[in-house]
Amino acid sequence: MVVYKCFFCGKQISDKVLKTRFSCPYCGAKVFFKPRKAIKKVKAI
Ligand SMILES: [Zn+2]
């Protein structure tokens, strides 16, 4: 499952929701982006 984020209200929306209806169920926007899951950890040692 892929989770997108609404560009306007910032709510997380799964791709299942976007497949049935490509708009934010919260605010109706049609602009989404994919938040990056990989978080880089840097150790300063
Ligand atoms: Zn929204």
mmCIF file of the protein (N, C-alpha, C, O) and its ligand, coordinates in Angstrom:
data_MODEL
# 
_entry.id   MODEL 
# 
loop_
_entity.id 
_entity.type 
_entity.pdbx_number_of_molecules 
1 polymer     1 
2 non-polymer 1 
# 
_entity_poly.entity_id                      1 
_entity_poly.type                           'polypeptide(L)' 
_entity_poly.nstd_linkage                   no 
_entity_poly.nstd_monomer                   no 
_entity_poly.pdbx_seq_one_letter_code       MVVYKCFFCGKQISDKVLKTRFSCPYCGAKVFFKPRKAIKKVKAI 
_entity_poly.pdbx_seq_one_letter_code_can   MVVYKCFFCGKQISDKVLKTRFSCPYCGAKVFFKPRKAIKKVKAI 
_entity_poly.pdbx_strand_id                 A 
# 
loop_
_entity_poly_seq.entity_id 
_entity_poly_seq.num 
_entity_poly_seq.mon_id 
_entity_poly_seq.hetero 
1 1  MET n 
1 2  VAL n 
1 3  VAL n 
1 4  TYR n 
1 5  LYS n 
1 6  CYS n 
1 7  PHE n 
1 8  PHE n 
1 9  CYS n 
1 10 GLY n 
1 11 LYS n 
1 12 GLN n 
1 13 ILE n 
1 14 SER n 
1 15 ASP n 
1 16 LYS n 
1 17 VAL n 
1 18 LEU n 
1 19 LYS n 
1 20 THR n 
1 21 ARG n 
1 22 PHE n 
1 23 SER n 
1 24 CYS n 
1 25 PRO n 
1 26 TYR n 
1 27 CYS n 
1 28 GLY n 
1 29 ALA n 
1 30 LYS n 
1 31 VAL n 
1 32 PHE n 
1 33 PHE n 
1 34 LYS n 
1 35 PRO n 
1 36 ARG n 
1 37 LYS n 
1 38 ALA n 
1 39 ILE n 
1 40 LYS n 
1 41 LYS n 
1 42 VAL n 
1 43 LYS n 
1 44 ALA n 
1 45 ILE n 
# 
loop_
_struct_asym.id 
_struct_asym.entity_id 
A 1 
B 2 
# 
loop_
_chem_comp.id 
_chem_comp.type 
_chem_comp.mon_nstd_flag 
ALA 'L-peptide linking' y 
ARG 'L-peptide linking' y 
ASP 'L-peptide linking' y 
CYS 'L-peptide linking' y 
GLN 'L-peptide linking' y 
GLY 'peptide linking'   y 
ILE 'L-peptide linking' y 
LEU 'L-peptide linking' y 
LYS 'L-peptide linking' y 
MET 'L-peptide linking' y 
PHE 'L-peptide linking' y 
PRO 'L-peptide linking' y 
SER 'L-peptide linking' y 
THR 'L-peptide linking' y 
TYR 'L-peptide linking' y 
VAL 'L-peptide linking' y 
ZN  non-polymer         . 
# 
_pdbx_entity_nonpoly.entity_id   2 
_pdbx_entity_nonpoly.name        ? 
_pdbx_entity_nonpoly.comp_id     ZN 
# 
_pdbx_nonpoly_scheme.asym_id         B 
_pdbx_nonpoly_scheme.entity_id       2 
_pdbx_nonpoly_scheme.mon_id          ZN 
_pdbx_nonpoly_scheme.ndb_seq_num     1 
_pdbx_nonpoly_scheme.pdb_seq_num     101 
_pdbx_nonpoly_scheme.auth_seq_num    101 
_pdbx_nonpoly_scheme.pdb_mon_id      ZN 
_pdbx_nonpoly_scheme.auth_mon_id     ZN 
_pdbx_nonpoly_scheme.pdb_strand_id   A 
_pdbx_nonpoly_scheme.pdb_ins_code    . 
# 
loop_
_atom_site.group_PDB 
_atom_site.id 
_atom_site.type_symbol 
_atom_site.label_atom_id 
_atom_site.label_alt_id 
_atom_site.label_comp_id 
_atom_site.label_asym_id 
_atom_site.label_entity_id 
_atom_site.label_seq_id 
_atom_site.pdbx_PDB_ins_code 
_atom_site.Cartn_x 
_atom_site.Cartn_y 
_atom_site.Cartn_z 
_atom_site.occupancy 
_atom_site.B_iso_or_equiv 
_atom_site.pdbx_formal_charge 
_atom_site.auth_seq_id 
_atom_site.auth_comp_id 
_atom_site.auth_asym_id 
_atom_site.auth_atom_id 
_atom_site.pdbx_PDB_model_num 
ATOM   1   N  N  . MET A 1 1  ? 0.838   -1.197 0.000  1.00 0.00 ? 1   MET A N  1 
ATOM   2   C  CA . MET A 1 1  ? 0.000   0.000  0.000  1.00 0.00 ? 1   MET A CA 1 
ATOM   3   C  C  . MET A 1 1  ? 0.874   1.248  0.000  1.00 0.00 ? 1   MET A C  1 
ATOM   4   O  O  . MET A 1 1  ? 1.863   1.350  0.726  1.00 0.00 ? 1   MET A O  1 
ATOM   5   N  N  . VAL A 1 2  ? 0.478   2.169  -0.824 1.00 0.00 ? 2   VAL A N  1 
ATOM   6   C  CA . VAL A 1 2  ? 1.205   3.430  -0.900 1.00 0.00 ? 2   VAL A CA 1 
ATOM   7   C  C  . VAL A 1 2  ? 0.354   4.523  -0.262 1.00 0.00 ? 2   VAL A C  1 
ATOM   8   O  O  . VAL A 1 2  ? -0.848  4.627  -0.504 1.00 0.00 ? 2   VAL A O  1 
ATOM   9   N  N  . VAL A 1 3  ? 1.002   5.316  0.542  1.00 0.00 ? 3   VAL A N  1 
ATOM   10  C  CA . VAL A 1 3  ? 0.273   6.389  1.204  1.00 0.00 ? 3   VAL A CA 1 
ATOM   11  C  C  . VAL A 1 3  ? 0.736   7.733  0.652  1.00 0.00 ? 3   VAL A C  1 
ATOM   12  O  O  . VAL A 1 3  ? 1.928   8.042  0.637  1.00 0.00 ? 3   VAL A O  1 
ATOM   13  N  N  . TYR A 1 4  ? -0.208  8.501  0.211  1.00 0.00 ? 4   TYR A N  1 
ATOM   14  C  CA . TYR A 1 4  ? 0.095   9.837  -0.300 1.00 0.00 ? 4   TYR A CA 1 
ATOM   15  C  C  . TYR A 1 4  ? -0.340  10.863 0.722  1.00 0.00 ? 4   TYR A C  1 
ATOM   16  O  O  . TYR A 1 4  ? -1.083  10.569 1.659  1.00 0.00 ? 4   TYR A O  1 
ATOM   17  N  N  . LYS A 1 5  ? 0.138   12.057 0.518  1.00 0.00 ? 5   LYS A N  1 
ATOM   18  C  CA . LYS A 1 5  ? -0.268  13.142 1.399  1.00 0.00 ? 5   LYS A CA 1 
ATOM   19  C  C  . LYS A 1 5  ? -0.925  14.235 0.578  1.00 0.00 ? 5   LYS A C  1 
ATOM   20  O  O  . LYS A 1 5  ? -0.453  14.600 -0.498 1.00 0.00 ? 5   LYS A O  1 
ATOM   21  N  N  . CYS A 1 6  ? -2.015  14.743 1.103  1.00 0.00 ? 6   CYS A N  1 
ATOM   22  C  CA . CYS A 1 6  ? -2.690  15.832 0.412  1.00 0.00 ? 6   CYS A CA 1 
ATOM   23  C  C  . CYS A 1 6  ? -1.834  17.094 0.504  1.00 0.00 ? 6   CYS A C  1 
ATOM   24  O  O  . CYS A 1 6  ? -1.325  17.452 1.565  1.00 0.00 ? 6   CYS A O  1 
ATOM   25  N  N  . PHE A 1 7  ? -1.698  17.744 -0.630 1.00 0.00 ? 7   PHE A N  1 
ATOM   26  C  CA . PHE A 1 7  ? -0.826  18.922 -0.676 1.00 0.00 ? 7   PHE A CA 1 
ATOM   27  C  C  . PHE A 1 7  ? -1.411  20.079 0.123  1.00 0.00 ? 7   PHE A C  1 
ATOM   28  O  O  . PHE A 1 7  ? -0.675  20.939 0.608  1.00 0.00 ? 7   PHE A O  1 
ATOM   29  N  N  . PHE A 1 8  ? -2.738  20.100 0.260  1.00 0.00 ? 8   PHE A N  1 
ATOM   30  C  CA . PHE A 1 8  ? -3.391  21.264 0.877  1.00 0.00 ? 8   PHE A CA 1 
ATOM   31  C  C  . PHE A 1 8  ? -3.681  21.063 2.358  1.00 0.00 ? 8   PHE A C  1 
ATOM   32  O  O  . PHE A 1 8  ? -3.359  21.927 3.174  1.00 0.00 ? 8   PHE A O  1 
ATOM   33  N  N  . CYS A 1 9  ? -4.287  19.927 2.715  1.00 0.00 ? 9   CYS A N  1 
ATOM   34  C  CA . CYS A 1 9  ? -4.662  19.746 4.122  1.00 0.00 ? 9   CYS A CA 1 
ATOM   35  C  C  . CYS A 1 9  ? -3.683  18.853 4.866  1.00 0.00 ? 9   CYS A C  1 
ATOM   36  O  O  . CYS A 1 9  ? -3.723  18.778 6.094  1.00 0.00 ? 9   CYS A O  1 
ATOM   37  N  N  . GLY A 1 10 ? -2.790  18.165 4.126  1.00 0.00 ? 10  GLY A N  1 
ATOM   38  C  CA . GLY A 1 10 ? -1.742  17.396 4.771  1.00 0.00 ? 10  GLY A CA 1 
ATOM   39  C  C  . GLY A 1 10 ? -2.188  16.065 5.322  1.00 0.00 ? 10  GLY A C  1 
ATOM   40  O  O  . GLY A 1 10 ? -1.419  15.390 6.007  1.00 0.00 ? 10  GLY A O  1 
ATOM   41  N  N  . LYS A 1 11 ? -3.425  15.670 5.037  1.00 0.00 ? 11  LYS A N  1 
ATOM   42  C  CA . LYS A 1 11 ? -3.908  14.376 5.518  1.00 0.00 ? 11  LYS A CA 1 
ATOM   43  C  C  . LYS A 1 11 ? -3.326  13.259 4.668  1.00 0.00 ? 11  LYS A C  1 
ATOM   44  O  O  . LYS A 1 11 ? -3.021  13.444 3.490  1.00 0.00 ? 11  LYS A O  1 
ATOM   45  N  N  . GLN A 1 12 ? -3.178  12.102 5.286  1.00 0.00 ? 12  GLN A N  1 
ATOM   46  C  CA . GLN A 1 12 ? -2.642  10.962 4.569  1.00 0.00 ? 12  GLN A CA 1 
ATOM   47  C  C  . GLN A 1 12 ? -3.767  10.194 3.913  1.00 0.00 ? 12  GLN A C  1 
ATOM   48  O  O  . GLN A 1 12 ? -4.791  9.911  4.533  1.00 0.00 ? 12  GLN A O  1 
ATOM   49  N  N  . ILE A 1 13 ? -3.562  9.858  2.640  1.00 0.00 ? 13  ILE A N  1 
ATOM   50  C  CA . ILE A 1 13 ? -4.582  9.148  1.879  1.00 0.00 ? 13  ILE A CA 1 
ATOM   51  C  C  . ILE A 1 13 ? -3.921  7.963  1.201  1.00 0.00 ? 13  ILE A C  1 
ATOM   52  O  O  . ILE A 1 13 ? -2.888  8.108  0.548  1.00 0.00 ? 13  ILE A O  1 
ATOM   53  N  N  . SER A 1 14 ? -4.521  6.788  1.356  1.00 0.00 ? 14  SER A N  1 
ATOM   54  C  CA . SER A 1 14 ? -3.952  5.597  0.726  1.00 0.00 ? 14  SER A CA 1 
ATOM   55  C  C  . SER A 1 14 ? -4.326  5.565  -0.746 1.00 0.00 ? 14  SER A C  1 
ATOM   56  O  O  . SER A 1 14 ? -5.291  6.195  -1.178 1.00 0.00 ? 14  SER A O  1 
ATOM   57  N  N  . ASP A 1 15 ? -3.528  4.806  -1.510 1.00 0.00 ? 15  ASP A N  1 
ATOM   58  C  CA . ASP A 1 15 ? -3.778  4.754  -2.944 1.00 0.00 ? 15  ASP A CA 1 
ATOM   59  C  C  . ASP A 1 15 ? -5.098  4.049  -3.261 1.00 0.00 ? 15  ASP A C  1 
ATOM   60  O  O  . ASP A 1 15 ? -5.635  4.198  -4.358 1.00 0.00 ? 15  ASP A O  1 
ATOM   61  N  N  . LYS A 1 16 ? -5.611  3.294  -2.314 1.00 0.00 ? 16  LYS A N  1 
ATOM   62  C  CA . LYS A 1 16 ? -6.913  2.649  -2.500 1.00 0.00 ? 16  LYS A CA 1 
ATOM   63  C  C  . LYS A 1 16 ? -7.999  3.702  -2.670 1.00 0.00 ? 16  LYS A C  1 
ATOM   64  O  O  . LYS A 1 16 ? -8.881  3.576  -3.519 1.00 0.00 ? 16  LYS A O  1 
ATOM   65  N  N  . VAL A 1 17 ? -7.920  4.727  -1.860 1.00 0.00 ? 17  VAL A N  1 
ATOM   66  C  CA . VAL A 1 17 ? -8.916  5.799  -1.929 1.00 0.00 ? 17  VAL A CA 1 
ATOM   67  C  C  . VAL A 1 17 ? -8.776  6.555  -3.233 1.00 0.00 ? 17  VAL A C  1 
ATOM   68  O  O  . VAL A 1 17 ? -9.769  6.929  -3.858 1.00 0.00 ? 17  VAL A O  1 
ATOM   69  N  N  . LEU A 1 18 ? -7.535  6.778  -3.641 1.00 0.00 ? 18  LEU A N  1 
ATOM   70  C  CA . LEU A 1 18 ? -7.304  7.560  -4.852 1.00 0.00 ? 18  LEU A CA 1 
ATOM   71  C  C  . LEU A 1 18 ? -7.674  6.772  -6.113 1.00 0.00 ? 18  LEU A C  1 
ATOM   72  O  O  . LEU A 1 18 ? -7.937  7.359  -7.162 1.00 0.00 ? 18  LEU A O  1 
ATOM   73  N  N  . LYS A 1 19 ? -7.692  5.467  -6.005 1.00 0.00 ? 19  LYS A N  1 
ATOM   74  C  CA . LYS A 1 19 ? -8.071  4.674  -7.179 1.00 0.00 ? 19  LYS A CA 1 
ATOM   75  C  C  . LYS A 1 19 ? -9.562  4.800  -7.461 1.00 0.00 ? 19  LYS A C  1 
ATOM   76  O  O  . LYS A 1 19 ? -9.990  4.839  -8.615 1.00 0.00 ? 19  LYS A O  1 
ATOM   77  N  N  . THR A 1 20 ? -10.326 4.861  -6.416 1.00 0.00 ? 20  THR A N  1 
ATOM   78  C  CA . THR A 1 20 ? -11.774 4.956  -6.610 1.00 0.00 ? 20  THR A CA 1 
ATOM   79  C  C  . THR A 1 20 ? -12.187 6.388  -6.941 1.00 0.00 ? 20  THR A C  1 
ATOM   80  O  O  . THR A 1 20 ? -13.151 6.614  -7.673 1.00 0.00 ? 20  THR A O  1 
ATOM   81  N  N  . ARG A 1 21 ? -11.456 7.338  -6.399 1.00 0.00 ? 21  ARG A N  1 
ATOM   82  C  CA . ARG A 1 21 ? -11.853 8.730  -6.617 1.00 0.00 ? 21  ARG A CA 1 
ATOM   83  C  C  . ARG A 1 21 ? -10.627 9.601  -6.398 1.00 0.00 ? 21  ARG A C  1 
ATOM   84  O  O  . ARG A 1 21 ? -10.159 9.758  -5.270 1.00 0.00 ? 21  ARG A O  1 
ATOM   85  N  N  . PHE A 1 22 ? -10.112 10.162 -7.479 1.00 0.00 ? 22  PHE A N  1 
ATOM   86  C  CA . PHE A 1 22 ? -8.860  10.898 -7.373 1.00 0.00 ? 22  PHE A CA 1 
ATOM   87  C  C  . PHE A 1 22 ? -9.084  12.320 -6.871 1.00 0.00 ? 22  PHE A C  1 
ATOM   88  O  O  . PHE A 1 22 ? -8.939  13.297 -7.606 1.00 0.00 ? 22  PHE A O  1 
ATOM   89  N  N  . SER A 1 23 ? -9.439  12.394 -5.605 1.00 0.00 ? 23  SER A N  1 
ATOM   90  C  CA . SER A 1 23 ? -9.510  13.701 -4.951 1.00 0.00 ? 23  SER A CA 1 
ATOM   91  C  C  . SER A 1 23 ? -9.484  13.464 -3.457 1.00 0.00 ? 23  SER A C  1 
ATOM   92  O  O  . SER A 1 23 ? -9.884  12.404 -2.976 1.00 0.00 ? 23  SER A O  1 
ATOM   93  N  N  . CYS A 1 24 ? -9.016  14.447 -2.735 1.00 0.00 ? 24  CYS A N  1 
ATOM   94  C  CA . CYS A 1 24 ? -8.900  14.313 -1.287 1.00 0.00 ? 24  CYS A CA 1 
ATOM   95  C  C  . CYS A 1 24 ? -10.282 14.194 -0.659 1.00 0.00 ? 24  CYS A C  1 
ATOM   96  O  O  . CYS A 1 24 ? -11.133 15.053 -0.893 1.00 0.00 ? 24  CYS A O  1 
ATOM   97  N  N  . PRO A 1 25 ? -10.530 13.145 0.136  1.00 0.00 ? 25  PRO A N  1 
ATOM   98  C  CA . PRO A 1 25 ? -11.838 12.996 0.780  1.00 0.00 ? 25  PRO A CA 1 
ATOM   99  C  C  . PRO A 1 25 ? -12.073 14.026 1.878  1.00 0.00 ? 25  PRO A C  1 
ATOM   100 O  O  . PRO A 1 25 ? -13.190 14.165 2.377  1.00 0.00 ? 25  PRO A O  1 
ATOM   101 N  N  . TYR A 1 26 ? -11.030 14.741 2.249  1.00 0.00 ? 26  TYR A N  1 
ATOM   102 C  CA . TYR A 1 26 ? -11.161 15.714 3.334  1.00 0.00 ? 26  TYR A CA 1 
ATOM   103 C  C  . TYR A 1 26 ? -11.417 17.122 2.814  1.00 0.00 ? 26  TYR A C  1 
ATOM   104 O  O  . TYR A 1 26 ? -12.280 17.832 3.330  1.00 0.00 ? 26  TYR A O  1 
ATOM   105 N  N  . CYS A 1 27 ? -10.668 17.525 1.794  1.00 0.00 ? 27  CYS A N  1 
ATOM   106 C  CA . CYS A 1 27 ? -10.811 18.892 1.313  1.00 0.00 ? 27  CYS A CA 1 
ATOM   107 C  C  . CYS A 1 27 ? -11.107 18.957 -0.182 1.00 0.00 ? 27  CYS A C  1 
ATOM   108 O  O  . CYS A 1 27 ? -11.365 20.040 -0.706 1.00 0.00 ? 27  CYS A O  1 
ATOM   109 N  N  . GLY A 1 28 ? -11.076 17.808 -0.887 1.00 0.00 ? 28  GLY A N  1 
ATOM   110 C  CA . GLY A 1 28 ? -11.448 17.800 -2.300 1.00 0.00 ? 28  GLY A CA 1 
ATOM   111 C  C  . GLY A 1 28 ? -10.332 18.202 -3.243 1.00 0.00 ? 28  GLY A C  1 
ATOM   112 O  O  . GLY A 1 28 ? -10.552 18.327 -4.448 1.00 0.00 ? 28  GLY A O  1 
ATOM   113 N  N  . ALA A 1 29 ? -9.132  18.406 -2.707 1.00 0.00 ? 29  ALA A N  1 
ATOM   114 C  CA . ALA A 1 29 ? -8.019  18.812 -3.560 1.00 0.00 ? 29  ALA A CA 1 
ATOM   115 C  C  . ALA A 1 29 ? -7.569  17.638 -4.437 1.00 0.00 ? 29  ALA A C  1 
ATOM   116 O  O  . ALA A 1 29 ? -7.823  16.475 -4.123 1.00 0.00 ? 29  ALA A O  1 
ATOM   117 N  N  . LYS A 1 30 ? -6.910  17.963 -5.517 1.00 0.00 ? 30  LYS A N  1 
ATOM   118 C  CA . LYS A 1 30 ? -6.437  16.913 -6.415 1.00 0.00 ? 30  LYS A CA 1 
ATOM   119 C  C  . LYS A 1 30 ? -4.924  16.970 -6.592 1.00 0.00 ? 30  LYS A C  1 
ATOM   120 O  O  . LYS A 1 30 ? -4.385  16.566 -7.622 1.00 0.00 ? 30  LYS A O  1 
ATOM   121 N  N  . VAL A 1 31 ? -4.269  17.467 -5.591 1.00 0.00 ? 31  VAL A N  1 
ATOM   122 C  CA . VAL A 1 31 ? -2.815  17.538 -5.641 1.00 0.00 ? 31  VAL A CA 1 
ATOM   123 C  C  . VAL A 1 31 ? -2.263  16.744 -4.468 1.00 0.00 ? 31  VAL A C  1 
ATOM   124 O  O  . VAL A 1 31 ? -2.572  17.017 -3.309 1.00 0.00 ? 31  VAL A O  1 
ATOM   125 N  N  . PHE A 1 32 ? -1.443  15.760 -4.793 1.00 0.00 ? 32  PHE A N  1 
ATOM   126 C  CA . PHE A 1 32 ? -0.879  14.906 -3.746 1.00 0.00 ? 32  PHE A CA 1 
ATOM   127 C  C  . PHE A 1 32 ? 0.620   14.742 -3.946 1.00 0.00 ? 32  PHE A C  1 
ATOM   128 O  O  . PHE A 1 32 ? 1.150   14.936 -5.040 1.00 0.00 ? 32  PHE A O  1 
ATOM   129 N  N  . PHE A 1 33 ? 1.263   14.391 -2.894 1.00 0.00 ? 33  PHE A N  1 
ATOM   130 C  CA . PHE A 1 33 ? 2.679   14.068 -3.030 1.00 0.00 ? 33  PHE A CA 1 
ATOM   131 C  C  . PHE A 1 33 ? 2.990   12.865 -2.165 1.00 0.00 ? 33  PHE A C  1 
ATOM   132 O  O  . PHE A 1 33 ? 2.268   12.538 -1.224 1.00 0.00 ? 33  PHE A O  1 
ATOM   133 N  N  . LYS A 1 34 ? 4.077   12.226 -2.510 1.00 0.00 ? 34  LYS A N  1 
ATOM   134 C  CA . LYS A 1 34 ? 4.490   11.018 -1.803 1.00 0.00 ? 34  LYS A CA 1 
ATOM   135 C  C  . LYS A 1 34 ? 5.511   11.400 -0.746 1.00 0.00 ? 34  LYS A C  1 
ATOM   136 O  O  . LYS A 1 34 ? 6.618   11.828 -1.074 1.00 0.00 ? 34  LYS A O  1 
ATOM   137 N  N  . PRO A 1 35 ? 5.151   11.251 0.505  1.00 0.00 ? 35  PRO A N  1 
ATOM   138 C  CA . PRO A 1 35 ? 6.158   11.510 1.539  1.00 0.00 ? 35  PRO A CA 1 
ATOM   139 C  C  . PRO A 1 35 ? 7.196   10.408 1.555  1.00 0.00 ? 35  PRO A C  1 
ATOM   140 O  O  . PRO A 1 35 ? 6.872   9.228  1.416  1.00 0.00 ? 35  PRO A O  1 
ATOM   141 N  N  . ARG A 1 36 ? 8.425   10.798 1.723  1.00 0.00 ? 36  ARG A N  1 
ATOM   142 C  CA . ARG A 1 36 ? 9.502   9.807  1.694  1.00 0.00 ? 36  ARG A CA 1 
ATOM   143 C  C  . ARG A 1 36 ? 9.538   9.034  2.994  1.00 0.00 ? 36  ARG A C  1 
ATOM   144 O  O  . ARG A 1 36 ? 9.531   9.605  4.084  1.00 0.00 ? 36  ARG A O  1 
ATOM   145 N  N  . LYS A 1 37 ? 9.575   7.723  2.851  1.00 0.00 ? 37  LYS A N  1 
ATOM   146 C  CA . LYS A 1 37 ? 9.586   6.894  4.046  1.00 0.00 ? 37  LYS A CA 1 
ATOM   147 C  C  . LYS A 1 37 ? 10.986  6.717  4.573  1.00 0.00 ? 37  LYS A C  1 
ATOM   148 O  O  . LYS A 1 37 ? 11.202  6.635  5.782  1.00 0.00 ? 37  LYS A O  1 
ATOM   149 N  N  . ALA A 1 38 ? 11.925  6.659  3.675  1.00 0.00 ? 38  ALA A N  1 
ATOM   150 C  CA . ALA A 1 38 ? 13.297  6.431  4.099  1.00 0.00 ? 38  ALA A CA 1 
ATOM   151 C  C  . ALA A 1 38 ? 13.844  7.656  4.828  1.00 0.00 ? 38  ALA A C  1 
ATOM   152 O  O  . ALA A 1 38 ? 13.935  8.753  4.278  1.00 0.00 ? 38  ALA A O  1 
ATOM   153 N  N  . ILE A 1 39 ? 14.189  7.427  6.045  1.00 0.00 ? 39  ILE A N  1 
ATOM   154 C  CA . ILE A 1 39 ? 14.760  8.526  6.835  1.00 0.00 ? 39  ILE A CA 1 
ATOM   155 C  C  . ILE A 1 39 ? 16.237  8.231  7.068  1.00 0.00 ? 39  ILE A C  1 
ATOM   156 O  O  . ILE A 1 39 ? 16.611  7.186  7.600  1.00 0.00 ? 39  ILE A O  1 
ATOM   157 N  N  . LYS A 1 40 ? 17.025  9.146  6.668  1.00 0.00 ? 40  LYS A N  1 
ATOM   158 C  CA . LYS A 1 40 ? 18.460  8.945  6.822  1.00 0.00 ? 40  LYS A CA 1 
ATOM   159 C  C  . LYS A 1 40 ? 18.895  9.303  8.229  1.00 0.00 ? 40  LYS A C  1 
ATOM   160 O  O  . LYS A 1 40 ? 18.619  10.385 8.747  1.00 0.00 ? 40  LYS A O  1 
ATOM   161 N  N  . LYS A 1 41 ? 19.579  8.359  8.814  1.00 0.00 ? 41  LYS A N  1 
ATOM   162 C  CA . LYS A 1 41 ? 20.118  8.630  10.165 1.00 0.00 ? 41  LYS A CA 1 
ATOM   163 C  C  . LYS A 1 41 ? 21.613  8.844  10.044 1.00 0.00 ? 41  LYS A C  1 
ATOM   164 O  O  . LYS A 1 41 ? 22.340  8.034  9.469  1.00 0.00 ? 41  LYS A O  1 
ATOM   165 N  N  . VAL A 1 42 ? 22.030  9.919  10.584 1.00 0.00 ? 42  VAL A N  1 
ATOM   166 C  CA . VAL A 1 42 ? 23.454  10.248 10.490 1.00 0.00 ? 42  VAL A CA 1 
ATOM   167 C  C  . VAL A 1 42 ? 24.047  10.231 11.894 1.00 0.00 ? 42  VAL A C  1 
ATOM   168 O  O  . VAL A 1 42 ? 23.581  10.924 12.799 1.00 0.00 ? 42  VAL A O  1 
ATOM   169 N  N  . LYS A 1 43 ? 25.058  9.444  12.041 1.00 0.00 ? 43  LYS A N  1 
ATOM   170 C  CA . LYS A 1 43 ? 25.755  9.420  13.332 1.00 0.00 ? 43  LYS A CA 1 
ATOM   171 C  C  . LYS A 1 43 ? 27.017  10.251 13.225 1.00 0.00 ? 43  LYS A C  1 
ATOM   172 O  O  . LYS A 1 43 ? 27.829  10.076 12.316 1.00 0.00 ? 43  LYS A O  1 
ATOM   173 N  N  . ALA A 1 44 ? 27.155  11.125 14.140 1.00 0.00 ? 44  ALA A N  1 
ATOM   174 C  CA . ALA A 1 44 ? 28.305  12.040 14.076 1.00 0.00 ? 44  ALA A CA 1 
ATOM   175 C  C  . ALA A 1 44 ? 29.463  11.525 14.913 1.00 0.00 ? 44  ALA A C  1 
ATOM   176 O  O  . ALA A 1 44 ? 30.091  12.261 15.674 1.00 0.00 ? 44  ALA A O  1 
ATOM   177 N  N  . ILE A 1 45 ? 29.721  10.246 14.745 1.00 0.00 ? 45  ILE A N  1 
ATOM   178 C  CA . ILE A 1 45 ? 30.873  9.702  15.486 1.00 0.00 ? 45  ILE A CA 1 
ATOM   179 C  C  . ILE A 1 45 ? 31.884  9.140  14.495 1.00 0.00 ? 45  ILE A C  1 
ATOM   180 O  O  . ILE A 1 45 ? 32.930  8.633  14.901 1.00 0.00 ? 45  ILE A O  1 
HETATM 181 ZN ZN . ZN  B 2 .  ? -6.921  17.425 1.469  1.00 0.00 2 101 ZN  A ZN 1 
# 
